[in-house]
């Protein structure tokens, strides 16, 4: 990976040491030219300068390099916040997020997609939630946004739960506890990001990383809360990218890795729901994820089954 920094980027000597109220925003990008510039503009406009440390764009081998797109279309006044990390060979969404978060220089990180519209007032309540417990992940209310007009659509999501086949759906109740985060939009402290094990680096492309992270955080001493006073819009309805799934059975393999590490005796329910899992090579690194579970003294999966609403 190579990195390009626009001018004296925040976090690269432009504004000195990070403060507790600053956040680094990590956006993985592959061929988001239709949405990325507006995502950056809306993000900067909705975030007080005192809170915005940097926006880290992880260019996962976009056909047109993100740096070229920015040079052509991003207004000059917005460039001071931008750092670009370029993967010349695509690493996939999960590894792109890992790379971005590892480069973050603020004590707080927001993961965002390249087709989002943060709404004014989002950052202060989310930072408050992180300060109350550094082992907390905070998610906003996620609203739907029209991909042409960028106006919000009434549909909104707060939290998710999954089935044994790892399909997951939005729901809400009276609690602020979030069993499963949607994955694309969440805030986490840099300290808890590192201590809790980031993402599984041997998962490929995308898929199941949100379920794996959510289960891991709940079992290993953390929590996930929805901040109902923070809203971030997401363009759910977009033209399907060509080659979105480029590795056969990649999503099922990711699911099986998560289930193998965390499900204990409940793994049989996953295998019954996803029979293909029995035939897959799950790849390297499972021992390290098991060792992380021991190191963090995590609870067993039965606790999650009994504690989180089904």
Secondary structure, DSSP 8 states (H G I E B T S, - for coil): -EEEE-SS-TTTTSS-S--TT-EEEEEEESS-TTTHHHHHHHHHHTS-TTTEEEEEEEEES-SS-HHHHHHHHS-GGGGGGEEEEEESS---HHHHHHHHHHH--SSEEEEE-SSEEE-TTHHHHHHHHHHH-TTEEEEEEEEEE-TTT--EEEEEE-EEEE-TTS-EEEE--S--B-SB--SSSEEEEHHHHHHTT-S-TTS-SSSSHHHHHHHHHHHTT-EEEEEEEEEEEE-------TTS--STTHHHHHHHHHHHHH-GGGHHHHHHH-GGGGG----S-HHHHHHHHHHTT---HHHHHHHS--
